Amino acid sequence: MQVKLKDITKKFGSFTAVNTFSVTLEDGEMICLLGPSGCGKSTILNMLSGILPVSGGEIWFDDDNVTKDPPEERGIGLVFQNYALYPHMTVLENICFPLEIKKVPKAERLERATRMAKVVHVDQLLNRKPKELSGGQQQRVAIARALVKEPRLLLLDEPLSNLDARLRLEMREEIRRIQLETGVTAIFVTHDQEEAMAISDHIVLMKDGVMQQYDKPQNLYDSPANQFVADFLGNPPINNIPGVMRDGLFVTEDGKAKADLSFMKGIENGRKVNLSVRSESFDTTPGDKKDTILCTCTGVYTVGKEETATFTFGDEPFRAYIDVEEGLEKGQQVSLAFKKRGVFVFDRETGVRLV
């Protein structure tokens, strides 16, 4: 099912939680609503479900305007952070419960619940109570309960936040498997960029109730629309070297270093910018390449299979991945060039991408 949000706004008194938000989410995809706490992700999910009324705009499910429809008429399945299983019911009874409410005949609901239990791999646990299940098993039951209704849309509100790191990894892969197997359109709320990048077909990245970029996960990383997107995605975070354009040169904010960089030639003099570079996008063996900056190595660190070095350009610090064979030492001066991917220039005042 295709989902369209047209100029959706949600206000709580004088506070605008979501501001004229428009996006079209395609049928059968896993879409993540990503962003920091308080950016409006869960508010959008609650408006999609009908739990919260919209303050303005429209919500369309395919050709149906569901903006004013109650939750029970929207054909949605919900999975919350706390799973909300009924403690006095068995796994099978929990999964069956939505069908019982809809007065589905007992034989049919048992058959559908058992089939869905197999899809989420809890078919061996049907007689257990929630207290006898692990966190991951409870989550699977909650997903089965949401899907047994055969919803048009599956909504998941930070369903992994109560799990430990190893189980989070396992369960995000399971959620993706289940979504692909059932073909349901799913919207997944998270503030974890790695989670979103790993399982999404598309990501909606938000800030302060406004969509910053809607794109495929790798495109968000490789081609950020603005400074916020570049800063939010990536671990380690992107390096931001502040400076200003003077006579066609990039000069660091402290005035202690400058560089003649061809990709910045079109930026007008006096403009304050950030030269933003992913740690993997420095070339530590530039040879006779143009567009280099002369830097000082301030430290070399090995973490697992990766080796990184810290540098300064002028007094501006940054981090770069290096080849362990290069033998860099603290205090050594080195020329660094830039790779084609992962190098951007942003206006420092507006965050608009210039390069």
C-alpha positions as CSV (number, residue, x, y, z in Angstrom):
1,M,0.0,0.0,0.0
2,Q,1.3,3.5,-0.9
3,V,1.1,6.1,1.8
4,K,0.9,9.8,1.1
5,L,1.2,12.5,3.6
6,K,0.2,15.9,2.2
7,D,1.3,19.0,4.2
8,I,0.8,17.3,7.5
9,T,1.0,19.5,10.6
10,K,0.7,18.8,14.2
11,K,0.5,21.4,16.9
12,F,0.3,21.1,20.7
13,G,-0.8,24.5,21.8
14,S,1.7,27.0,20.5
15,F,4.3,24.2,19.8
16,T,4.6,22.8,16.3
17,A,5.7,19.2,16.5
18,V,5.4,18.5,12.8
19,N,5.4,21.3,10.2
20,T,3.9,20.9,6.7
21,F,5.3,17.5,6.2
22,S,4.8,15.9,2.8
23,V,6.2,12.5,1.5
24,T,5.0,9.6,-0.6
25,L,6.0,6.2,0.8
26,E,5.9,3.4,-1.8
27,D,4.1,0.1,-1.5
28,G,5.9,-2.9,0.0
29,E,8.8,-1.0,1.3
30,M,10.5,-0.7,4.8
31,I,10.7,3.1,5.5
32,C,12.5,4.4,8.6
33,L,11.6,7.7,10.2
34,L,15.0,8.7,11.6
35,G,16.1,11.6,13.7
36,P,17.1,12.9,17.2
37,S,14.7,12.7,20.1
38,G,11.9,15.2,19.8
39,C,12.1,15.6,16.0
40,G,8.5,14.4,15.4
41,K,9.0,10.8,14.4
42,S,6.6,9.2,16.8
43,T,4.1,12.0,16.3
44,I,3.9,11.2,12.6
45,L,3.5,7.5,13.4
46,N,0.7,8.3,15.8
47,M,-1.0,10.5,13.2
48,L,-0.7,7.6,10.6
49,S,-2.3,5.2,13.1
50,G,-5.1,7.6,14.0
51,I,-4.1,7.8,17.7
52,L,-3.4,11.5,17.2
53,P,-5.6,13.8,15.0
54,V,-3.8,16.0,12.5
55,S,-3.8,19.8,12.9
56,G,-3.6,20.2,9.2
57,G,-3.0,18.3,6.0
58,E,-4.2,14.9,4.7
59,I,-3.2,11.3,5.0
60,W,-3.9,8.9,2.1
61,F,-3.6,5.1,2.0
62,D,-3.6,4.4,-1.8
63,D,-6.7,6.2,-3.0
64,D,-8.4,6.4,0.4
65,N,-8.3,9.7,2.4
66,V,-8.0,8.3,6.0
67,T,-7.3,11.6,7.7
68,K,-10.4,11.5,9.8
69,D,-10.8,7.7,10.0
70,P,-10.5,6.1,13.5
71,P,-7.6,3.7,14.1
72,E,-9.8,0.5,13.8
73,E,-10.8,1.5,10.3
74,R,-7.4,2.2,8.9
75,G,-6.1,-1.4,8.5
76,I,-2.9,-0.9,10.5
77,G,-0.8,-3.1,12.7
78,L,1.1,-1.5,15.6
79,V,4.2,-2.6,17.5
80,F,5.2,-0.5,20.4
81,Q,8.5,-0.1,22.4
82,N,7.1,-2.1,25.4
83,Y,5.4,-4.8,23.3
84,A,2.2,-4.5,25.4
85,L,1.5,-8.2,25.6
86,Y,-1.3,-9.5,27.9
87,P,0.5,-11.2,30.8
88,H,-2.4,-13.6,31.6
89,M,-2.6,-14.9,28.0
90,T,-0.5,-17.5,26.3
91,V,1.5,-16.6,23.2
92,L,-1.2,-18.2,21.0
93,E,-4.0,-16.2,22.8
94,N,-2.0,-13.0,22.5
95,I,-1.6,-13.5,18.7
96,C,-5.3,-14.5,18.4
97,F,-6.7,-11.6,20.4
98,P,-7.0,-9.0,17.5
99,L,-9.0,-11.6,15.5
100,E,-11.2,-12.4,18.5
101,I,-12.1,-8.7,18.7
102,K,-13.0,-8.7,15.1
103,K,-15.2,-11.8,15.7
104,V,-13.2,-14.0,13.4
105,P,-14.4,-17.7,13.8
106,K,-12.3,-19.6,16.3
107,A,-11.0,-22.2,13.8
108,E,-9.9,-19.5,11.4
109,R,-8.2,-17.4,14.0
110,L,-6.3,-20.4,15.4
111,E,-5.1,-21.3,11.9
112,R,-4.0,-17.7,11.1
113,A,-2.3,-17.2,14.5
114,T,-0.4,-20.5,14.2
115,R,0.7,-19.7,10.6
116,M,1.9,-16.2,11.7
117,A,3.7,-17.7,14.7
118,K,5.7,-19.8,12.2
119,V,6.6,-16.7,10.2
120,V,8.1,-15.0,13.3
121,H,9.6,-18.2,14.6
122,V,7.6,-18.6,17.9
123,D,5.6,-21.6,16.8
124,Q,7.4,-23.7,19.5
125,L,6.3,-21.2,22.3
126,L,2.6,-21.1,21.8
127,N,1.6,-22.3,25.3
128,R,4.0,-20.0,27.2
129,K,3.0,-16.8,29.0
130,P,4.9,-13.5,28.3
131,K,6.9,-13.8,31.5
132,E,8.4,-17.0,30.3
133,L,9.8,-15.3,27.1
134,S,13.0,-13.4,26.5
135,G,12.8,-9.8,25.2
136,G,13.4,-10.9,21.6
137,Q,10.7,-13.6,21.9
138,Q,8.2,-11.1,23.3
139,Q,9.0,-8.8,20.4
140,R,8.3,-11.6,17.9
141,V,5.0,-12.2,19.5
142,A,4.1,-8.5,19.3
143,I,4.9,-8.5,15.6
144,A,2.9,-11.6,15.0
145,R,-0.1,-10.1,16.8
146,A,0.2,-6.9,14.6
147,L,0.5,-8.9,11.4
148,V,-2.2,-11.6,12.0
149,K,-4.8,-9.0,11.1
150,E,-3.2,-8.8,7.7
151,P,-2.8,-5.0,8.0
152,R,-2.3,-2.7,5.0
153,L,0.4,-0.9,7.0
154,L,2.7,-2.0,9.8
155,L,3.9,0.7,12.2
156,L,6.9,0.0,14.6
157,D,7.7,2.6,17.2
158,E,11.3,2.0,18.4
159,P,10.7,-1.7,18.9
160,L,14.4,-2.6,19.5
161,S,15.2,0.0,22.2
162,N,14.6,-2.4,25.1
163,L,17.0,-5.1,23.8
164,D,20.7,-5.5,24.4
165,A,23.2,-4.7,21.6
166,R,23.6,-8.3,20.3
167,L,19.8,-9.0,20.3
168,R,19.1,-5.6,18.6
169,L,21.3,-6.7,15.7
170,E,19.6,-10.1,15.5
171,M,16.1,-8.7,15.7
172,R,16.5,-5.9,13.2
173,E,17.5,-8.5,10.7
174,E,14.5,-10.6,11.7
175,I,12.1,-7.6,11.3
176,R,13.5,-7.1,7.8
177,R,13.1,-10.8,7.0
178,I,9.5,-10.8,8.2
179,Q,8.6,-7.6,6.3
180,L,10.1,-8.9,3.1
181,E,8.3,-12.3,3.6
182,T,4.9,-10.7,4.2
183,G,5.3,-7.9,1.7
184,V,3.6,-5.4,4.0
185,T,4.4,-1.7,3.8
186,A,6.2,-0.9,7.1
187,I,7.2,2.3,8.8
188,F,9.9,2.0,11.5
189,V,10.7,4.8,14.0
190,T,14.2,4.9,15.3
191,H,16.9,7.4,16.4
192,D,19.7,4.8,15.6
193,Q,21.3,5.6,12.3
194,E,22.9,2.2,12.0
195,E,19.6,0.5,12.5
196,A,18.0,2.6,9.8
197,M,20.8,2.2,7.3
198,A,20.8,-1.6,7.8
199,I,17.1,-2.4,7.1
200,S,15.5,0.4,5.2
201,D,14.5,0.8,1.5
202,H,14.2,4.5,2.2
203,I,14.9,6.8,5.1
204,V,13.0,10.0,6.1
205,L,15.5,12.0,8.1
206,M,13.9,14.6,10.3
207,K,14.8,17.6,12.5
208,D,12.5,19.8,14.5
209,G,9.4,18.5,12.8
210,V,10.7,19.1,9.3
211,M,11.9,16.6,6.8
212,Q,15.6,17.2,5.9
213,Q,15.9,14.5,3.3
214,Y,14.0,11.5,1.9
215,D,16.3,9.0,0.1
216,K,17.8,5.6,-0.1
217,P,20.2,4.9,2.9
218,Q,23.5,5.1,0.9
219,N,22.4,8.2,-0.9
220,L,21.8,10.0,2.4
221,Y,25.4,9.1,3.4
222,D,27.0,9.8,0.0
223,S,25.0,12.9,-1.0
224,P,23.6,14.7,2.0
225,A,21.3,17.6,1.3
226,N,22.6,19.8,4.1
227,Q,24.9,20.1,7.0
228,F,22.5,18.4,9.4
229,V,22.2,15.3,7.2
230,A,26.0,15.0,6.9
231,D,26.5,15.5,10.6
232,F,23.8,13.0,11.7
233,L,25.0,10.1,9.5
234,G,28.3,8.4,10.0
235,N,30.5,6.9,12.7
236,P,32.9,8.4,13.4
237,P,31.1,11.7,12.7
238,I,32.1,13.7,9.6
239,N,35.0,16.1,10.0
240,N,34.0,19.8,9.8
241,I,36.8,22.2,9.1
242,P,35.5,25.8,9.4
243,G,36.9,28.5,7.2
244,V,36.2,31.3,4.8
245,M,36.8,32.0,1.1
246,R,39.5,34.6,0.4
247,D,40.8,35.4,-3.1
248,G,39.7,31.9,-4.2
249,L,41.5,30.1,-1.4
250,F,40.0,28.2,1.5
251,V,41.4,29.8,4.7
252,T,40.8,28.2,8.1
253,E,38.8,30.2,10.6
254,D,41.9,30.9,12.7
255,G,43.8,32.1,9.6
256,K,46.7,29.8,10.2
257,A,46.3,27.6,7.1
258,K,45.0,27.9,3.6
259,A,44.6,25.7,0.6
260,D,44.0,26.1,-3.1
261,L,41.1,23.7,-3.8
262,S,39.7,23.4,-7.3
263,F,36.3,22.1,-6.1
264,M,35.8,25.3,-4.1
265,K,36.6,27.8,-6.8
266,G,33.0,28.7,-7.5
267,I,32.3,29.9,-4.0
268,E,32.3,33.6,-3.6
269,N,34.9,35.5,-1.4
270,G,33.9,36.2,2.1
271,R,31.5,33.2,2.4
272,K,31.9,31.3,5.7
273,V,31.9,27.6,5.0
274,N,32.6,24.1,6.5
275,L,34.9,21.8,4.5
276,S,33.2,18.5,5.6
277,V,35.1,15.3,4.9
278,R,34.3,11.7,5.9
279,S,37.2,10.0,7.7
280,E,37.6,7.5,4.9
281,S,37.7,10.2,2.2
282,F,41.2,11.5,2.8
283,D,44.0,10.2,0.6
284,T,47.2,9.9,2.6
285,T,49.3,9.1,-0.5
286,P,48.5,12.0,-2.8
287,G,51.6,11.8,-5.0
288,D,51.4,14.7,-7.4
289,K,47.6,15.1,-7.1
290,K,46.2,18.6,-6.9
291,D,43.9,19.7,-4.1
292,T,46.0,18.8,-1.1
293,I,46.2,20.3,2.4
294,L,49.4,20.3,4.5
295,C,48.6,18.9,7.9
296,T,50.4,17.8,11.1
297,C,49.8,14.3,12.6
298,T,48.8,14.6,16.3
299,G,48.2,10.9,17.0
300,V,47.9,7.4,15.6
301,Y,45.4,4.9,17.0
302,T,44.6,1.3,16.3
303,V,41.1,0.0,17.1
304,G,40.6,-3.6,16.0
305,K,41.3,-3.9,12.3
306,E,41.2,-0.2,11.7
307,E,43.9,2.4,12.2
308,T,43.1,6.1,12.4
309,A,45.2,9.2,12.8
310,T,44.3,12.6,14.1
311,F,45.6,15.7,12.3
312,T,45.4,19.4,12.4
313,F,45.1,21.8,9.5
314,G,46.2,25.1,11.0
315,D,44.7,24.5,14.5
316,E,41.6,22.7,13.2
317,P,41.5,19.1,14.3
318,F,40.1,16.2,12.2
319,R,40.4,12.4,12.0
320,A,41.2,10.1,9.1
321,Y,41.5,6.4,8.4
322,I,45.1,5.5,7.3
323,D,47.0,2.5,6.0
324,V,48.7,0.7,8.8
325,E,51.8,0.3,6.5
326,E,52.3,4.0,6.2
327,G,54.1,4.3,9.5
328,L,52.8,7.8,10.4
329,E,54.2,9.3,13.6
330,K,53.0,12.0,15.9
331,G,54.4,15.4,14.9
332,Q,55.0,14.4,11.3
333,Q,53.8,16.8,8.5
334,V,51.9,15.2,5.7
335,S,50.0,16.3,2.6
336,L,46.5,14.9,2.3
337,A,44.4,14.8,-0.8
338,F,40.7,14.1,-1.1
339,K,38.9,11.1,-2.7
340,K,35.9,11.7,-4.9
341,R,33.3,10.5,-2.5
342,G,32.6,11.9,1.0
343,V,33.9,15.5,0.5
344,F,31.4,18.3,0.8
345,V,31.2,22.1,1.4
346,F,28.4,23.6,3.4
347,D,27.4,27.2,4.1
348,R,28.3,27.7,7.8
349,E,25.3,29.9,8.5
350,T,22.5,28.2,6.6
351,G,23.8,24.6,6.4
352,V,23.0,24.6,2.6
353,R,25.3,22.3,0.6
354,L,27.5,24.2,-1.9
355,V,29.6,21.4,-3.2
